[in-house]
């Protein structure tokens, strides 16, 4: 490996800079390679936009949120002609390996490009924690921490005003952030896409708590749950065909207010969960995956992705990584159900 490119694509995620720093330090210091940072995800690779990275260029970025390289939701198969639209940059610049840091949409694109001969390795990234073939994704811990702190704050104002407070968290079609932040904050109900929900049962919880003198309740809502029966939402889609989610809790709140008579209010945490400084756990995981990705690229492990299995960093095929969207397992959902709805 003489010259390696790094790109970050799709939504940003706390810990991306730790990965960029890890790849760079290992590629330069251990493998004696040159490193270039490709700007704005696949867009930069299609358009040949990049900047040199060395050990100095990645100092002081570990604690910064976002990505120093920029990102985009543009895709070579949607906005270009697939592999040829990125190959010309690699050939012209003498880049013989690319480290692609991305979520499921980006990894699916990487899988297709690898099949067409693009020399790349993957690093799984998402706050949603839903990538198959890795036990945890960096960014998830930070998102859960932010959501938990927010729910703690909502709880005290819910109590002062005798309100039902709904806090909507991200996670797309999976309820990892909702489940973890709901357990961690002691929420009274947690609604996730993995299970059907029953608003009459949630209303019962609210009434039971009121009968016990707790005239407030906090409900954590995953953004990807189905809207309550009878209500419809229209969603737009992004370049990877993913629906733009957000706002379903408003429909749930209206229904709960009708059922319980308690004023029901909504807070949608949105991109707050993705911004700002990563937790120590995400910085360490990002650093470990970055170093492993540089090693994987150096040994020519193209078409593969670094992953965490148990406590070990391993590598797996991109096919495995794209095999499905990982749901919250039943044992963790049981814990959530046991501790909510007292
Ligand atoms: O996949 C990460 C994520 O933050 C989801 O939880 C959320 O639905 C989506 O990205 C939001 O994407 P965007 O920043 O493009 O609105």
Boltz pocket constraint, residues with backbone or C-beta under 6 A from the ligand:
constraints:
  - pocket:
      binder: B
      contacts: [[A, 11], [A, 12], [A, 103], [A, 126], [A, 127], [A, 128], [A, 170], [A, 171], [A, 172], [A, 223], [A, 238], [A, 243], [A, 244], [A, 245], [A, 274]]
      max_distance: 6.0
